[in-house]
Amino acid sequence: MSAVKLDGKATAARIKADLATRVAALKDRGITPGLGTVLVGDDPGSQIYVAGKHRDCAEVGIASIRVDLPATATQKDVEAAIDELNSSPACTGYIVQLPLPKHLDTMALLEQMDPAKDADGLHPVNLGRLVHMVDAPLPCTPHGIVLLLQEYDVPIKGADVVVVGRGITVGRSLGLLLTRRSENATVTLCHTGTQDLAAHVRRADIVVAAAGVPELITRDMVKPGAAVLDVGVSRINGKIAGDVAPDVEEVAGFLTPNPGGVGPMTRALLLSNVVEAAERA
Ligand SMILES: Nc1nc(=O)c2c([nH]1)NC[C@@H]1CN(c3ccc(C(=O)N[C@@H](CCC(=O)O)C(=O)O)cc3)C=[N+]21
């Protein structure tokens, strides 16, 4: 058997084509959406991601504003950059690239952002709205995962979903998203304290691997026919090493390639949050 490829790259291209139309309509009304990025330090991975986001913006007609600060930037320096984007009319949405250098207080900086301009959906107010199940910008990776499953008609309602990893950007937020009434999945959130990971994964109709541990999910753990989504972005000798072992392809019913799976969806949903914020404003 071999798994159906959950093609994030192709699905993201369709989403971006739709966004380009909506951006053109906004421009006809005199509104140009603009994405800001705040990048602190010179981590090569973060540089690549931020550059990619600006390329994506150009592709759909969103203006972009890039704020790069040195690794030595103080809390006050980053606060000043956030204040600037909060008050800039050209910036309709922005992100602070994570993780920030350790000497900075990430939570304080996130709280300082205008929640209406939160393109990542990670502001505590917007995550709180997700907990309350009211409308808010959604975290990009979880939202991208849900849309990718829907694109391939993978049933979510009633599915047993095992999410591996409890990080804010993916695992924890995805649990909140999938347990809303509109998705109605049953979610088990596994993490480093989970006693028998394999036993949980084996029962899952949908497995989302977001632990950042290369090849954590092995073939023997996956129920035949299950949908497996690989969110891993570790690197070994510069090459992406996902959380899912390659031979899972032989048992899974659906599998994301990595690269070309969840990553492009994350980027497309970031653009979508920017466009939606501009449409609301
Ligand atoms: N505030 C914030 N928001 C984020 O959304 C955020 C972040 N911080 N910090 C880092 C993670 C990671 N992340 C990725 C997005 C796209 C790809 C992506 O498109 N990857 C390509 C491959 C690119 C390559 O080859 O390096 C793919 O999967 O096809 C990967 C990783 C967003 N993150």
The ligand as a MOL file (V3000), in Angstrom:
LIG
                    3D

  0  0  0     0  0            999 V3000
M  V30 BEGIN CTAB
M  V30 COUNTS 33 36 0 0 0
M  V30 BEGIN ATOM
M  V30 1 N 5.9950 33.8480 14.8850 0
M  V30 2 C 6.2470 32.7400 14.1950 0
M  V30 3 N 5.3420 32.2770 13.3140 0
M  V30 4 C 5.5860 31.1440 12.6100 0
M  V30 5 O 4.7410 30.7210 11.7900 0
M  V30 6 C 6.8160 30.4560 12.8060 0
M  V30 7 C 7.7290 30.9890 13.7270 0
M  V30 8 N 7.4170 32.1160 14.4130 0
M  V30 9 N 8.9050 30.3860 13.9410 0
M  V30 10 C 9.3110 29.2260 13.1910 0
M  V30 11 C 8.1500 28.4080 12.7130 0
M  V30 12 C 8.4700 27.4870 11.5640 0
M  V30 13 N 7.6140 27.8900 10.4710 0
M  V30 14 C 7.6590 27.3870 9.1720 0
M  V30 15 C 6.8760 27.8970 8.1730 0
M  V30 16 C 6.9740 27.4160 6.8710 0
M  V30 17 C 7.8620 26.4380 6.5410 0
M  V30 18 C 7.9670 25.9760 5.1490 0
M  V30 19 O 7.2730 26.4670 4.2610 0
M  V30 20 N 8.8500 25.0190 4.8300 0
M  V30 21 C 9.0410 24.5100 3.4930 0
M  V30 22 C 10.4690 24.1260 3.2930 0
M  V30 23 C 11.4340 25.2850 3.4200 0
M  V30 24 C 12.8630 24.8080 3.5180 0
M  V30 25 O 13.2970 24.0140 2.6650 0
M  V30 26 O 13.5160 25.2290 4.4690 0
M  V30 27 C 8.1810 23.2670 3.2770 0
M  V30 28 O 7.7780 22.6590 4.2700 0
M  V30 29 O 7.9570 22.9330 2.1320 0
M  V30 30 C 8.6310 25.9020 7.5310 0
M  V30 31 C 8.5290 26.3830 8.8240 0
M  V30 32 C 6.8780 28.9630 10.8630 0
M  V30 33 N 7.1530 29.2940 12.1290 0 CHG=1
M  V30 END ATOM
M  V30 BEGIN BOND
M  V30 1 1 1 2
M  V30 2 2 2 3
M  V30 3 1 2 8
M  V30 4 1 3 4
M  V30 5 2 4 5
M  V30 6 1 4 6
M  V30 7 2 6 7
M  V30 8 1 6 33
M  V30 9 1 7 8
M  V30 10 1 7 9
M  V30 11 1 9 10
M  V30 12 1 10 11
M  V30 13 1 11 12
M  V30 14 1 11 33
M  V30 15 1 12 13
M  V30 16 1 13 14
M  V30 17 1 13 32
M  V30 18 1 14 15
M  V30 19 2 14 31
M  V30 20 2 15 16
M  V30 21 1 16 17
M  V30 22 1 17 18
M  V30 23 2 17 30
M  V30 24 2 18 19
M  V30 25 1 18 20
M  V30 26 1 20 21
M  V30 27 1 21 22
M  V30 28 1 21 27
M  V30 29 1 22 23
M  V30 30 1 23 24
M  V30 31 2 24 25
M  V30 32 1 24 26
M  V30 33 2 27 28
M  V30 34 1 27 29
M  V30 35 1 30 31
M  V30 36 2 32 33
M  V30 END BOND
M  V30 END CTAB
M  END
